[in-house]
Amino acid sequence: MKENLKDFLFNLFLSSLIGLFVGMLEVTITNMSSMVVVTLITDSLIGAFIGTISMFTFIYIFEMKEMDIKIAFIAVFMIIAIVSSIPSIYLYFAENINISIVRLMSIVISAEFLGMSLCYYSYKKCLELNSKLLNKKKQFSQK
């Protein structure tokens, strides 16, 4: 019974995210303009930059320096927050364009949620891979 509820809630969550994505796609296509295309390309490039820097930071802290996982997660969290805020801060100080705090927080919160989810997924994959490698190492040492 508990497993069925867990599966139901997981399906409900993923389905709502898919619905949200479809709704955002509909709003974007309906309101498409050259400014929207530029914004989407810019946001895509910023996301790729954040993801790359976060991945290298996570690998460096967790795997190469073998520091506590919490430090790696905090570092990734800070990178996502800082880099997500830079375009808005630039627009405010360099271009004198007012950015609402609601808009900035929606950007940072969504970037944090998605970025940290990806980081956690990567962490779990690293643990799984390490476990498999340790098992292989044990198999070879027993022979």
Backbone hydrogen bonds in HBPLUS format (Angstrom, degrees):
<---DONOR---> <-ACCEPTOR-->    atom                        ^
c    i                          cat <-CA-CA->   ^        H-A-AA   ^      H-
h    n   atom  resd res      DA  || num        DHA   H-A  angle D-A-AA Bond
n    s   type  num  typ     dist DA aas  dist angle  dist       angle   num
A0005-LEU N   A0001-MET O   3.05 MM   4  6.36 154.0  2.12 148.1 154.7     1
A0006-LYS N   A0002-LYS O   2.97 MM   4  6.22 156.2  2.03 146.5 153.3     2
A0007-ASP N   A0003-GLU O   2.90 MM   4  6.14 161.6  1.93 150.1 154.8     3
A0008-PHE N   A0004-ASN O   2.86 MM   4  6.02 156.0  1.92 144.4 151.7     4
A0009-LEU N   A0005-LEU O   2.87 MM   4  6.09 164.6  1.90 152.6 155.9     5
A0010-PHE N   A0006-LYS O   2.93 MM   4  6.10 157.6  1.98 148.5 155.1     6
A0011-ASN N   A0007-ASP O   2.91 MM   4  6.07 162.7  1.94 149.4 154.1     7
A0012-LEU N   A0008-PHE O   2.82 MM   4  6.01 155.0  1.88 147.7 155.6     8
A0013-PHE N   A0009-LEU O   2.89 MM   4  6.07 157.7  1.94 146.4 151.7     9
A0014-LEU N   A0010-PHE O   2.96 MM   4  6.22 172.3  1.97 155.3 157.0    10
A0015-SER N   A0011-ASN O   2.84 MM   4  5.89 159.6  1.89 148.3 154.8    11
A0016-SER N   A0012-LEU O   2.98 MM   4  6.12 150.8  2.07 142.2 149.9    12
A0017-LEU N   A0013-PHE O   3.02 MM   4  6.34 151.7  2.10 148.0 156.0    13
A0018-ILE N   A0014-LEU O   2.92 MM   4  6.21 154.2  1.99 149.0 156.1    14
A0019-GLY N   A0015-SER O   2.92 MM   4  6.15 158.2  1.97 145.6 151.7    15
A0020-LEU N   A0016-SER O   2.87 MM   4  6.09 151.1  1.95 143.1 151.3    16
A0021-PHE N   A0017-LEU O   2.88 MM   4  6.11 159.2  1.92 148.2 153.6    17
A0022-VAL N   A0018-ILE O   2.89 MM   4  6.15 161.9  1.92 153.2 157.9    18
A0023-GLY N   A0019-GLY O   2.91 MM   4  6.08 157.2  1.96 145.3 151.8    19
A0024-MET N   A0020-LEU O   2.87 MM   4  6.10 157.2  1.92 150.7 157.0    20
A0025-LEU N   A0021-PHE O   2.88 MM   4  6.08 154.2  1.94 147.5 155.1    21
A0026-GLU N   A0022-VAL O   2.90 MM   4  6.14 154.7  1.97 146.1 153.0    22
A0027-VAL N   A0023-GLY O   2.95 MM   4  6.22 162.6  1.98 150.7 154.7    23
A0028-THR N   A0024-MET O   2.88 MM   4  6.02 156.2  1.93 145.9 153.0    24
A0029-ILE N   A0025-LEU O   2.89 MM   4  6.07 166.4  1.91 153.1 156.4    25
A0030-THR N   A0026-GLU O   2.90 MM   4  5.96 159.8  1.94 148.3 154.7    26
A0031-ASN N   A0027-VAL O   3.04 MM   4  6.07 151.1  2.13 141.4 148.3    27
A0032-MET N   A0029-ILE O   3.42 MM   3  5.01 161.4  2.45 105.2 103.0    28
A0037-VAL N   A0033-SER O   3.10 MM   4  6.41 158.4  2.14 152.5 157.9    29
A0038-VAL N   A0034-SER O   3.05 MM   4  6.26 160.3  2.09 145.9 150.9    30
A0039-THR N   A0035-MET O   2.94 MM   4  6.13 160.2  1.98 146.5 152.3    31
A0040-LEU N   A0036-VAL O   2.87 MM   4  6.07 159.1  1.91 150.4 155.9    32
A0041-ILE N   A0037-VAL O   2.97 MM   4  6.17 161.7  2.00 151.2 155.9    33
A0042-THR N   A0038-VAL O   2.89 MM   4  6.05 165.0  1.91 152.0 156.7    34
A0043-ASP N   A0039-THR O   2.83 MM   4  5.97 164.9  1.85 151.2 155.7    35
A0044-SER N   A0040-LEU O   2.91 MM   4  6.01 149.2  2.00 141.2 150.0    36
A0045-LEU N   A0041-ILE O   2.96 MM   4  6.23 157.3  2.01 150.1 155.6    37
A0046-ILE N   A0042-THR O   2.90 MM   4  6.17 159.0  1.94 152.7 158.9    38
A0047-GLY N   A0043-ASP O   2.86 MM   4  6.00 157.8  1.91 143.9 150.4    39
A0048-ALA N   A0044-SER O   2.92 MM   4  6.18 153.1  2.00 145.0 152.3    40
A0049-PHE N   A0045-LEU O   2.94 MM   4  6.16 154.8  2.01 145.4 152.4    41
A0050-ILE N   A0046-ILE O   2.84 MM   4  6.09 166.5  1.86 156.1 159.3    42
A0051-GLY N   A0047-GLY O   2.89 MM   4  5.99 166.7  1.91 149.3 153.5    43
A0052-THR N   A0048-ALA O   2.99 MM   4  6.08 157.6  2.04 144.4 150.2    44
A0053-ILE N   A0049-PHE O   2.98 MM   4  6.14 175.2  1.99 157.8 159.2    45
A0054-SER N   A0050-ILE O   2.83 MM   4  5.87 162.3  1.86 151.8 157.8    46
A0055-MET N   A0051-GLY O   2.93 MM   4  5.97 156.3  1.98 141.2 147.8    47
A0056-PHE N   A0052-THR O   3.03 MM   4  6.26 169.4  2.04 154.0 156.4    48
A0057-THR N   A0053-ILE O   2.91 MM   4  6.05 157.4  1.96 148.6 155.6    49
A0058-PHE N   A0054-SER O   2.85 MM   4  5.99 164.3  1.87 150.7 155.1    50
A0059-ILE N   A0055-MET O   2.92 MM   4  6.13 167.8  1.93 153.7 157.1    51
A0060-TYR N   A0056-PHE O   2.87 MM   4  5.95 159.4  1.91 144.5 151.0    52
A0061-ILE N   A0057-THR O   2.88 MM   4  6.04 171.9  1.89 157.5 159.3    53
A0062-PHE N   A0058-PHE O   2.85 MM   4  5.73 161.3  1.88 151.6 156.9    54
A0063-GLU N   A0059-ILE O   2.96 MM   4  5.16 139.0  2.13 123.6 136.4    55
A0064-MET N   A0059-ILE O   3.06 MM   5  6.48 154.9  2.12 156.0 162.6    56
A0065-LYS N   A0060-TYR O   2.88 MM   5  6.11 149.2  1.97 156.8 166.2    57
A0067-MET N   A0061-ILE O   3.04 MM   6  5.80 174.4  2.05 159.7 158.6    58
A0071-ILE N   A0068-ASP O   3.11 MM   3  5.55 128.7  2.39 107.0 118.5    59
A0072-ALA N   A0068-ASP O   3.41 MM   4  6.87 154.9  2.47 145.9 152.5    60
A0073-PHE N   A0069-ILE O   2.90 MM   4  6.22 160.7  1.94 154.8 159.7    61
A0074-ILE N   A0070-LYS O   2.89 MM   4  6.08 158.6  1.94 148.4 154.4    62
A0075-ALA N   A0071-ILE O   2.92 MM   4  6.08 157.8  1.97 146.6 152.7    63
A0076-VAL N   A0072-ALA O   2.99 MM   4  6.22 162.1  2.03 149.9 154.5    64
A0077-PHE N   A0073-PHE O   2.88 MM   4  6.01 158.1  1.92 146.7 153.4    65
A0078-MET N   A0074-ILE O   2.93 MM   4  6.15 158.7  1.97 149.3 154.2    66
A0079-ILE N   A0075-ALA O   2.95 MM   4  6.20 157.5  2.00 148.6 155.0    67
A0080-ILE N   A0076-VAL O   2.96 MM   4  6.18 166.9  1.98 155.2 158.0    68
A0081-ALA N   A0077-PHE O   3.05 MM   4  6.28 164.3  2.07 148.6 153.0    69
A0082-ILE N   A0078-MET O   2.90 MM   4  6.02 168.7  1.91 154.0 157.2    70
A0083-VAL N   A0079-ILE O   2.94 MM   4  5.94 168.4  1.95 154.8 157.6    71
A0084-SER N   A0080-ILE O   2.96 MM   4  5.81 151.7  2.04 141.4 149.8    72
A0085-SER N   A0081-ALA O   3.18 MM   4  6.20 138.1  2.36 135.7 145.4    73
A0085-SER N   A0082-ILE O   3.14 MM   3  5.24 129.4  2.41  97.3 110.5    74
A0086-ILE N   A0082-ILE O   3.12 MM   4  6.30 133.4  2.34 146.1 158.4    75
A0089-ILE N   A0085-SER O   2.96 MM   4  6.15 161.2  2.00 160.1 166.3    76
A0090-TYR N   A0086-ILE O   2.80 MM   4  5.94 159.8  1.84 157.2 162.7    77
A0091-LEU N   A0087-PRO O   2.95 MM   4  6.18 163.7  1.98 147.8 151.8    78
A0092-TYR N   A0088-SER O   3.01 MM   4  6.18 150.8  2.10 142.7 150.7    79
A0093-PHE N   A0089-ILE O   2.96 MM   4  6.16 171.2  1.97 156.3 157.7    80
A0094-ALA N   A0090-TYR O   2.77 MM   4  5.45 157.4  1.82 150.4 158.3    81
A0095-GLU N   A0091-LEU O   3.26 MM   4  4.86 132.3  2.50 104.9 117.9    82
A0097-ILE N   A0091-LEU O   2.93 MM   6  5.43 175.9  1.94 141.1 139.8    83
A0104-LEU N   A0100-SER O   3.04 MM   4  6.37 165.7  2.06 153.6 157.3    84
A0105-MET N   A0101-ILE O   2.84 MM   4  5.91 161.7  1.87 145.0 150.5    85
A0106-SER N   A0102-VAL O   2.92 MM   4  6.06 151.2  2.01 142.4 150.3    86
A0107-ILE N   A0103-ARG O   3.05 MM   4  6.30 150.8  2.14 146.3 153.8    87
A0108-VAL N   A0104-LEU O   2.93 MM   4  6.20 169.4  1.94 155.4 157.9    88
A0109-ILE N   A0105-MET O   2.80 MM   4  5.78 167.9  1.82 149.8 154.0    89
A0110-SER N   A0106-SER O   3.15 MM   4  5.99 161.3  2.19 133.8 139.6    90
A0111-ALA N   A0107-ILE O   2.94 MM   4  6.00 157.6  1.99 146.7 153.9    91
A0112-GLU N   A0108-VAL O   2.79 MM   4  5.90 157.2  1.84 148.8 155.6    92
A0113-PHE N   A0109-ILE O   2.91 MM   4  6.08 166.8  1.92 151.3 154.8    93
A0114-LEU N   A0110-SER O   3.05 MM   4  6.14 173.6  2.05 149.9 151.9    94
A0115-GLY N   A0111-ALA O   2.77 MM   4  5.66 158.2  1.82 145.5 153.2    95
A0116-MET N   A0112-GLU O   2.82 MM   4  5.67 164.5  1.84 147.3 152.4    96
A0117-SER N   A0113-PHE O   3.04 MM   4  6.01 144.8  2.17 135.3 145.3    97
A0118-LEU N   A0114-LEU O   3.01 MM   4  6.24 156.6  2.06 145.9 151.6    98
A0119-CYS N   A0115-GLY O   2.91 MM   4  6.15 152.0  1.98 142.7 151.3    99
A0120-TYR N   A0116-MET O   2.84 MM   4  6.01 157.6  1.89 145.2 150.5   100
A0121-TYR N   A0117-SER O   2.95 MM   4  6.16 158.0  2.00 146.4 152.7   101
A0122-SER N   A0118-LEU O   2.91 MM   4  6.13 157.3  1.96 147.2 153.4   102
A0123-TYR N   A0119-CYS O   2.88 MM   4  6.12 152.1  1.95 145.5 153.7   103
A0124-LYS N   A0120-TYR O   2.92 MM   4  6.23 158.7  1.97 151.1 155.9   104
A0125-LYS N   A0121-TYR O   2.97 MM   4  6.25 154.2  2.03 147.2 154.6   105
A0126-CYS N   A0122-SER O   2.87 MM   4  6.15 150.6  1.96 146.8 155.1   106
A0127-LEU N   A0123-TYR O   2.97 MM   4  6.29 158.3  2.02 151.0 156.6   107
A0128-GLU N   A0124-LYS O   2.95 MM   4  6.17 157.0  2.00 146.4 152.9   108
A0129-LEU N   A0125-LYS O   2.88 MM   4  6.07 161.5  1.92 149.0 153.9   109
A0130-ASN N   A0126-CYS O   2.84 MM   4  6.01 163.4  1.87 151.6 156.6   110
A0131-SER N   A0127-LEU O   2.92 MM   4  6.07 152.9  1.99 144.0 151.5   111
A0132-LYS N   A0128-GLU O   3.03 MM   4  6.31 157.4  2.08 147.5 153.1   112
A0133-LEU N   A0129-LEU O   2.91 MM   4  6.18 157.4  1.97 151.2 157.7   113
A0134-LEU N   A0130-ASN O   2.88 MM   4  6.09 155.4  1.94 148.5 155.0   114
A0135-ASN N   A0131-SER O   2.98 MM   4  6.22 154.6  2.05 146.5 153.4   115
A0136-LYS N   A0132-LYS O   2.98 MM   4  6.26 156.0  2.04 147.0 153.3   116
A0137-LYS N   A0133-LEU O   2.89 MM   4  6.10 154.5  1.95 145.1 152.8   117
A0138-LYS N   A0134-LEU O   2.93 MM   4  6.18 152.6  2.00 146.0 152.8   118
A0139-GLN N   A0135-ASN O   2.95 MM   4  6.22 154.1  2.02 145.5 152.9   119
A0140-PHE N   A0136-LYS O   2.94 MM   4  6.22 161.9  1.97 154.0 157.7   120
A0141-SER N   A0137-LYS O   2.96 MM   4  6.14 151.1  2.04 143.9 152.2   121
A0142-GLN N   A0138-LYS O   3.03 MM   4  6.16 135.8  2.23 143.3 153.4   122
